[in-house]
Amino acid sequence: MTDQSSLLLRKQLAELNKNPVEGFSAGLVMAKNGDVCISILHEPGEDRFGYERPEERWLPVHTVETIMISVISMLADPNVDSPANVDAAREWREDPKGEFKRKVARCVRKSQEMAFD
């Protein structure tokens, strides 16, 4: 992402915080190990592995809102065929008793508590 794109996203984030959208909030908090693998956040251009089309990757037309919608979509329906965390994807697929979902719920609660401390 270029400096100009970063500046534009920061301006959009400030505007979003002034005029919030119902359903989510956004900020610049860095999660220690909260990396996500979303195509629109990948460098623009050709994917050297041939998995993503160029139009699926970063484009200057993306806004904070389009990024947040992508994150929400990923959380609602994760693509276990192309995971950023292979171990988590395996646990997700092999979770007949729902233990992985409980583990994730505990992690989310802990993260929320830390965000408001």
C-alpha positions in Angstrom: 0.0 0.0 0.0 1.4 3.4 -0.9 1.8 6.3 1.5 -1.0 8.1 -0.4 -3.3 5.1 0.0 -2.5 4.9 3.7 -3.2 8.6 4.2 -6.5 8.3 2.3 -7.5 5.3 4.5 -6.6 7.3 7.7 -8.8 10.2 6.5 -11.7 7.8 5.8 -11.2 6.2 9.2 -11.5 9.6 10.8 -14.7 10.3 8.9 -16.1 6.9 9.8 -15.4 7.6 13.5 -17.2 11.0 13.1 -20.2 9.4 11.3 -20.3 5.7 12.4 -21.9 3.0 10.4 -24.3 0.7 12.3 -22.9 -2.8 13.0 -19.2 -2.2 13.4 -16.5 0.2 14.6 -13.0 0.6 13.4 -9.7 1.8 14.8 -5.9 1.6 14.5 -5.3 -1.0 17.3 -2.6 -3.5 16.4 -3.5 -7.1 17.5 -0.2 -9.0 18.5 -1.0 -12.0 16.4 -4.2 -11.0 14.6 -3.0 -11.1 11.1 -5.7 -11.8 8.5 -5.4 -13.1 5.0 -7.8 -11.1 2.8 -7.1 -10.7 -0.9 -7.9 -6.9 -1.0 -5.1 -6.3 1.6 -2.5 -8.0 -0.6 -0.1 -6.0 -2.7 -1.6 -4.9 -6.1 -0.7 -6.8 -9.3 -0.2 -10.4 -10.2 -0.2 -13.1 -7.5 3.0 -15.0 -7.9 1.2 -18.2 -6.8 -1.6 -17.7 -9.3 -4.3 -18.0 -6.6 -5.8 -14.5 -6.8 -6.7 -12.4 -9.8 -5.2 -8.8 -9.9 -8.7 -7.3 -9.4 -9.1 -9.2 -6.2 -6.0 -7.6 -4.7 -5.4 -4.1 -3.3 -6.9 -1.3 -5.4 -7.0 2.4 -4.5 -10.8 2.4 -4.7 -11.0 0.4 -1.4 -12.2 2.3 1.6 -12.1 1.5 5.3 -15.7 0.4 4.9 -14.9 -2.1 2.1 -12.0 -3.5 4.1 -14.2 -3.9 7.2 -16.9 -5.6 5.2 -14.3 -8.0 3.9 -13.1 -8.7 7.4 -16.6 -9.3 8.6 -17.3 -11.6 5.7 -14.2 -13.5 6.4 -15.1 -13.9 10.0 -18.7 -15.0 9.2 -17.6 -17.5 6.5 -13.8 -18.3 6.7 -12.1 -19.8 3.7 -10.4 -22.9 5.2 -9.0 -23.7 1.8 -6.7 -20.7 1.9 -6.0 -20.0 5.6 -3.5 -17.6 7.0 -3.3 -19.9 10.0 -3.2 -23.5 8.9 -3.5 -25.0 12.4 -6.6 -22.9 13.1 -8.1 -24.0 9.8 -7.5 -27.6 10.7 -9.1 -27.1 14.1 -12.1 -25.4 12.5 -12.7 -28.3 10.1 -12.1 -31.0 12.7 -14.4 -29.5 15.5 -17.3 -31.9 16.0 -18.0 -30.9 19.6 -17.6 -27.1 19.1 -14.5 -26.8 21.3 -12.7 -24.6 18.7 -15.7 -22.1 18.6 -15.6 -21.9 22.4 -11.8 -21.4 22.3 -12.3 -18.5 19.8 -15.1 -17.0 21.9 -12.8 -17.0 25.0 -10.1 -15.3 22.9 -12.5 -12.7 21.6 -13.7 -11.9 25.1 -10.1 -11.5 26.4 -9.3 -9.2 23.4 -12.4 -7.1 24.2 -11.4 -6.8 27.8 -7.9 -5.8 26.9 -9.2 -3.2 24.4 -11.1 -1.4 27.1 -8.5 -1.5 29.9 
